[in-house]
Amino acid sequence: SVTVQPGVNLAQVDGAAANATYAIAFCRFGAGTAGCVAAGTLTTNNEGDGQTQLGFSPAGPVAGVFVFSRNINGASSAELVTGFRP
């Protein structure tokens, strides 16, 4: 599972790949990859759990998702995407 707490700027994963480093980006809805900005990195422990403070501070209200990617065999792979609740 992935949790990002707005206002606290804390990202947390549970049960992801063990001992992996993820690049985290925030991607605005409707803007494609051009609308993505780097938000931080997160490294998991041997159980696939980890948390980090994000360096993401939007100037105003934004709508989008956080995408967690890591390198697999030399290629970047988006593995985790935050969801949203109405």
C-alpha positions as CSV (number, residue, x, y, z in Angstrom):
1,S,0.0,0.0,0.0
2,V,1.0,3.6,-0.6
3,T,0.1,6.6,1.6
4,V,0.9,10.2,0.9
5,Q,-0.2,12.7,3.5
6,P,-0.9,16.1,2.0
7,G,0.3,19.0,4.1
8,V,2.6,16.7,6.0
9,N,4.6,15.8,2.9
10,L,5.2,12.2,4.1
11,A,5.2,9.3,1.7
12,Q,5.0,5.7,3.1
13,V,4.9,2.3,1.5
14,D,4.2,-1.1,3.0
15,G,4.9,-4.4,1.2
16,A,6.7,-3.0,-1.8
17,A,9.9,-4.5,-3.3
18,A,12.4,-5.2,-0.6
19,N,15.6,-3.1,-0.4
20,A,14.6,-1.0,-3.4
21,T,15.0,2.7,-4.1
22,Y,12.0,4.5,-5.6
23,A,12.0,7.9,-7.4
24,I,8.8,9.7,-6.5
25,A,7.1,12.2,-8.9
26,F,3.9,14.2,-8.6
27,C,2.0,14.1,-11.9
28,R,-0.9,16.6,-12.5
29,F,-4.0,15.2,-14.1
30,G,-4.4,16.0,-17.8
31,A,-0.8,17.1,-18.3
32,G,0.9,13.9,-19.3
33,T,4.5,13.3,-18.4
34,A,5.2,17.1,-18.9
35,G,3.1,17.7,-15.8
36,C,5.3,15.5,-13.6
37,V,7.7,17.0,-11.1
38,A,10.3,15.2,-8.9
39,A,9.1,15.0,-5.3
40,G,11.7,12.8,-3.6
41,T,13.1,9.3,-3.2
42,L,12.2,6.5,-0.9
43,T,14.2,3.4,0.1
44,T,12.5,0.3,1.4
45,N,13.8,-2.1,4.1
46,N,14.1,-5.9,3.8
47,E,10.3,-6.2,4.3
48,G,9.5,-3.7,1.6
49,D,8.5,-0.9,4.0
50,G,9.7,2.7,4.0
51,Q,8.9,6.3,4.4
52,T,10.3,9.6,3.5
53,Q,9.7,13.4,3.7
54,L,8.8,14.8,0.2
55,G,10.3,17.9,-1.2
56,F,7.1,18.8,-2.9
57,S,5.4,22.1,-2.2
58,P,2.9,23.2,-4.8
59,A,2.2,26.9,-5.0
60,G,-1.6,26.3,-4.9
61,P,-4.2,23.6,-5.1
62,V,-3.3,20.8,-7.5
63,A,-4.9,17.5,-8.6
64,G,-2.9,14.5,-9.6
65,V,-1.2,11.4,-8.4
66,F,2.2,10.4,-7.0
67,V,4.1,7.9,-9.1
68,F,6.8,5.6,-7.5
69,S,9.3,4.3,-10.1
70,R,12.5,2.2,-9.8
71,N,15.1,0.9,-12.2
72,I,14.7,-2.7,-13.2
73,N,17.4,-4.1,-15.6
74,G,18.4,-0.5,-16.5
75,A,15.0,0.7,-17.4
76,S,12.7,2.9,-15.3
77,S,9.5,1.2,-14.3
78,A,6.5,2.9,-12.7
79,E,5.4,0.4,-10.0
80,L,3.2,2.3,-7.6
81,V,0.6,5.0,-8.2
82,T,-1.4,6.6,-5.4
83,G,-5.2,6.4,-5.7
84,F,-7.8,8.8,-4.5
85,R,-11.0,8.6,-2.5
86,P,-14.0,10.7,-3.3
